[in-house]
Amino acid sequence: MFMILSNWLFLSCLILGTMISICSNSWFSIWMGLEINLLSFIPLMTNKKNILNSEAALKYFLVQAFASAILLFSVIITSTSSNMDFFFDYESIYSFLVSSTVLLKMGAAPFHFWFPGVMEGLNWINCFILMTWQKIAPLVLLSYVIEMNLFIYLIILISIIIGSLGGLNQTSLRKIMAYSSITHLGWMIAGLTVGDNLGFIYFLAYLFLTSGLVVLFFSYNVYHINQNFMIMLRSAPTKLFLFVTLLSLGGLPPFLGFLPKWIIIQSLTQTLSLSLIILMVISTLVTLFFYLRIIFCSCLMSYSEMKWYDPHSYPSPSQGSLLFLAAISIMGLSLSTLIYAMV
């Protein structure tokens, strides 16, 4: 009972820290909110029964504390040097430091070295928080200083390429979702360069699709690709939901996940970023490949099964809810365009 109450307390402080960072009008308050968020997430990650959780929490704490120190350092240096004359443009250096700090906190490439390892040591609930909620405050902070230059161009390109290539040789679903998150971060940052609303529209679509996958994997206690043989072949709605959600997450039309990519591509064409668009689309096709690997493992006609396996030992999610979410993913694009045309 105490553990449940403490988890709710830390979760409330986690949400509070993010809200403080988003609603603050000074960098010191933003830094304070990020620290509250960090110190609230660490107890949720730790587990005395699993040493991998403690290792992941230690990695996460060291990286985030280092990023927070750089953020505070850059803010102090900028506030003290704003009244001084320099031969170089300190504002560009300040923007570079803040952007690098925020990208390190999100786990965007090439600052992603900690992200797959931390994801591998967490359960699915903490993975979901790390992939979604922990990116809200850094994305908002990045929108304050972001502008399309060579640095942001390379960040977008490297994030999408590393995220797509890094998941090719992975068998762990948590690492696949980690590299998938890095790829989607590249699309979110590209959307922020055009407009804040585009980046957060993409984030909302990513949040919806990722939450469905995490609920499915958590319900069946699935952590590796080969476990799909044993668990996900029992019901057609489960296979349909997995198939549709992964294709939608990959941005394949006519699914819902294609809508934010379509909007961002259309907006980038107006800024004449054609080379970036071509590389982003090609890398997304590579991402679709390792999504299809997960689907093949659950849709094969012939598969091996352990004799001691009991399919009723895992509480499966509601078949009606899975079909409803799959219907949203399938018809979401057409409904969104219909609503836009009516408005």
C-alpha positions in Angstrom: 0.0 0.0 0.0 2.9 2.4 0.9 4.6 1.7 -2.4 1.4 2.5 -4.3 0.9 5.8 -2.5 4.6 6.8 -2.9 4.4 6.1 -6.7 1.4 8.3 -7.0 3.2 11.0 -5.0 6.3 10.8 -7.3 4.1 10.7 -10.4 2.3 13.9 -9.3 5.7 15.6 -8.7 6.8 14.4 -12.1 3.8 16.1 -13.7 4.3 19.2 -11.6 7.9 19.6 -12.6 7.0 19.5 -16.3 4.2 22.0 -15.8 6.6 24.4 -13.9 9.1 24.2 -16.8 6.4 24.9 -19.4 4.7 27.7 -17.6 7.8 29.5 -16.3 8.9 32.9 -17.6 12.6 32.7 -16.4 15.3 30.2 -17.1 16.0 29.6 -13.4 12.4 28.5 -12.9 12.6 26.3 -16.0 15.8 24.7 -14.5 14.0 24.2 -11.2 11.1 22.4 -12.9 13.4 20.1 -14.8 15.2 19.2 -11.5 11.9 18.4 -9.8 10.9 16.3 -12.8 14.2 14.4 -12.7 14.2 13.7 -9.0 10.6 12.5 -9.2 11.3 10.1 -12.0 14.3 8.4 -10.4 12.3 6.7 -7.6 9.8 5.4 -10.2 12.6 3.8 -12.2 14.3 2.0 -9.2 13.3 -1.5 -8.2 15.2 -3.5 -5.5 14.2 -6.8 -7.2 15.7 -5.9 -10.5 19.3 -4.6 -10.7 18.7 -3.5 -14.3 16.2 -0.9 -13.1 18.8 0.6 -10.7 21.5 0.7 -13.3 19.1 2.4 -15.8 18.2 4.9 -13.0 21.8 5.7 -12.4 22.6 6.2 -16.0 19.6 8.5 -16.4 20.4 10.5 -13.4 24.1 11.1 -14.4 23.1 12.2 -17.9 20.3 14.4 -16.9 22.3 16.0 -14.1 25.1 16.8 -16.5 22.6 18.3 -19.0 21.0 20.4 -16.2 24.4 21.7 -15.1 25.2 22.8 -18.7 21.9 24.5 -19.0 22.4 26.4 -15.8 25.9 27.3 -16.8 24.8 28.6 -20.2 22.1 30.7 -18.6 24.4 32.2 -16.1 27.1 33.0 -18.7 24.6 34.6 -21.0 23.1 36.8 -18.2 26.5 38.0 -17.1 27.9 38.6 -20.6 24.8 40.3 -22.1 26.2 43.7 -21.1 29.7 43.1 -22.4 31.2 43.6 -25.8 32.7 40.5 -27.6 34.2 39.9 -31.0 32.0 36.9 -31.4 28.2 36.5 -31.4 27.5 35.2 -27.9 23.8 34.8 -28.7 24.5 32.1 -31.3 26.7 30.3 -28.8 24.0 30.6 -26.1 21.4 29.1 -28.6 23.8 26.3 -29.4 24.4 25.4 -25.7 20.7 25.5 -24.8 19.8 23.5 -27.9 22.5 20.9 -27.2 21.4 20.6 -23.5 17.7 20.1 -24.5 18.6 17.6 -27.2 20.7 15.6 -24.6 17.7 15.6 -22.2 15.4 14.2 -25.0 17.9 11.7 -26.3 18.1 13.0 -29.8 21.0 11.9 -31.9 24.0 12.3 -31.7 23.2 12.8 -28.0 21.4 9.4 -27.9 24.1 7.3 -26.3 22.2 6.8 -23.1 18.7 6.4 -24.4 18.6 2.7 -25.7 20.5 1.5 -22.6 18.2 3.2 -20.2 15.1 1.9 -22.1 16.4 -1.7 -21.9 16.5 -1.6 -18.1 12.9 -0.3 -17.5 9.5 -1.8 -17.5 6.9 -0.8 -20.2 5.2 1.9 -18.0 8.5 3.7 -17.3 9.5 3.3 -21.0 6.2 5.0 -21.9 6.9 7.9 -19.6 10.5 8.2 -20.9 9.4 8.1 -24.5 6.5 10.6 -24.2 6.0 12.7 -21.0 9.8 13.3 -20.4 10.0 14.9 -23.9 7.3 17.5 -23.4 9.4 20.0 -21.4 12.5 19.7 -23.6 10.4 20.2 -26.7 8.8 23.3 -25.3 12.3 24.7 -24.4 13.7 23.8 -27.8 10.8 25.8 -29.4 12.0 28.9 -27.6 15.5 28.9 -29.3 15.1 26.8 -32.4 15.8 28.2 -35.9 16.7 26.3 -39.0 20.5 26.5 -39.4 23.3 24.0 -40.1 23.3 22.6 -36.6 19.5 21.9 -36.4 19.7 20.5 -40.0 22.3 18.0 -39.0 20.5 17.1 -35.8 17.3 16.3 -37.8 19.2 14.3 -40.3 21.4 12.4 -37.9 18.4 11.6 -35.6 16.4 10.1 -38.4 19.3 8.1 -39.9 20.6 6.7 -36.6 17.0 6.0 -35.4 16.2 4.1 -38.6 19.5 2.2 -38.9 19.9 1.5 -35.2 16.8 -0.6 -35.0 17.6 -2.9 -37.8 19.7 -5.4 -35.9 17.7 -5.3 -32.6 15.6 -8.1 -31.2 14.6 -6.3 -28.0 11.3 -4.5 -28.4 12.4 -1.8 -25.9 15.4 -1.0 -27.9 13.4 -1.0 -31.1 11.0 1.5 -29.5 13.9 3.6 -28.3 15.4 3.9 -31.8 11.9 4.5 -33.2 11.5 7.4 -30.7 14.8 8.9 -31.9 13.5 8.8 -35.5 10.3 10.5 -34.5 12.2 13.1 -32.5 13.8 14.1 -35.8 10.4 14.6 -37.3 9.2 16.6 -34.3 12.3 18.9 -34.4 11.7 19.4 -38.2 8.1 20.4 -37.4 9.3 22.8 -34.7 11.5 24.6 -37.3 8.4 25.4 -39.3 6.0 26.1 -36.5 5.4 25.1 -32.9 2.0 23.7 -33.6 3.3 21.2 -36.2 5.8 19.7 -33.8 3.2 19.2 -31.1 0.6 17.8 -33.5 3.2 15.2 -34.4 3.9 14.6 -30.8 0.2 14.0 -30.0 -0.1 11.5 -32.9 3.1 9.7 -31.6 1.7 9.7 -28.1 -1.6 8.1 -29.2 0.1 5.3 -31.3 2.8 4.6 -28.7 0.4 4.3 -25.8 -1.6 1.6 -27.7 1.6 -0.4 -28.4 2.8 -0.1 -24.8 -0.5 -1.2 -23.4 -0.4 -4.3 -25.7 3.2 -5.2 -24.8 2.6 -4.6 -21.1 -0.6 -6.7 -21.0 1.2 -9.7 -22.6 4.5 -9.1 -20.8 6.4 -9.0 -24.1 9.9 -7.7 -24.3 11.5 -9.5 -27.3 10.5 -10.2 -30.8 10.5 -14.0 -30.5 7.9 -13.8 -27.7 5.3 -12.7 -30.2 5.2 -16.3 -31.3 3.8 -17.4 -28.0 1.4 -14.7 -27.1 0.1 -12.6 -30.1 -1.1 -15.4 -32.3 -4.1 -16.2 -30.1 -6.6 -13.6 -31.3 -7.3 -11.9 -34.6 -8.1 -8.4 -33.1 -4.7 -8.4 -31.3 -2.9 -9.2 -34.6 -4.9 -6.6 -36.4 -4.2 -3.9 -33.9 -0.5 -4.7 -33.8 -0.4 -4.7 -37.6 -2.3 -1.4 -38.0 -0.6 0.5 -35.2 3.0 -0.4 -36.3 2.2 0.6 -39.9 0.6 3.8 -38.7 3.6 4.6 -36.4 5.8 4.1 -39.5 3.8 6.7 -41.4 2.4 4.5 -44.1 -0.8 6.0 -45.8 -3.7 5.8 -45.4 -3.2 5.3 -41.6 -3.4 8.1 -39.0 0.4 8.3 -38.5 0.8 9.5 -42.1 -1.1 12.7 -41.3 1.5 14.6 -39.2 4.3 13.5 -41.6 2.2 14.7 -44.5 1.7 18.1 -42.8 5.4 18.5 -42.0 6.5 17.4 -45.5 4.1 20.0 -47.0 5.4 22.7 -44.7 9.0 21.9 -45.5 8.4 22.1 -49.2 7.3 25.7 -48.7 10.7 26.4 -47.1 12.5 24.7 -50.1 14.1 22.0 -47.9 13.8 19.4 -50.6 17.1 17.6 -49.8 16.0 17.2 -46.2 12.6 15.9 -47.2 14.0 13.2 -49.5 16.4 11.9 -46.8 13.7 11.9 -44.2 11.3 9.9 -46.4 14.0 7.4 -47.3 15.0 6.9 -43.7 11.3 6.4 -42.7 11.1 3.5 -45.2 14.0 1.9 -43.4 12.1 2.3 -40.1 9.1 0.6 -41.7 11.3 -2.5 -42.3 12.0 -3.2 -38.7 8.4 -2.5 -37.8 7.5 -5.2 -40.3 9.9 -7.6 -38.6 7.7 -7.4 -35.5 4.6 -8.0 -37.5 6.0 -11.0 -39.3 6.7 -12.7 -36.0 3.1 -12.5 -35.0 1.5 -13.2 -38.4 3.3 -16.3 -39.6 1.2 -19.3 -40.3 3.7 -21.8 -38.9 5.4 -21.2 -35.6 6.9 -23.1 -32.7 5.2 -23.3 -29.3 6.3 -24.4 -25.9 4.4 -27.2 -24.3 4.2 -25.5 -20.9 2.8 -22.3 -22.3 -0.7 -21.4 -21.1 -2.3 -18.7 -23.2 -4.8 -17.8 -20.5 -2.1 -17.0 -17.9 -1.7 -13.4 -19.3 -4.5 -10.9 -18.9 -5.3 -9.7 -22.4 -6.7 -6.2 -23.1 -10.3 -5.8 -24.2 -10.8 -6.9 -27.8 -13.4 -4.2 -28.4 -10.9 -1.5 -27.2 -8.2 -2.9 -29.6 -10.6 -2.8 -32.5 -11.7 0.7 -31.6 -8.1 2.0 -31.5 -7.3 0.1 -34.8 -10.4 1.8 -36.4 -9.1 5.2 -35.4 -5.7 4.4 -36.9 -7.2 3.2 -40.1 -9.9 5.9 -40.6 -8.1 8.8 -38.7 -6.6 10.3 -41.8 -9.8 10.4 -43.8 -11.8 11.7 -40.8 -9.2 14.5 -40.2 -9.2 15.6 -43.8 -13.1 15.6 -43.8 -13.2 17.7 -40.6 -10.7 20.1 -42.0 -12.7 20.4 -45.2 -15.9 21.1 -43.3 -14.2 23.7 -41.1 
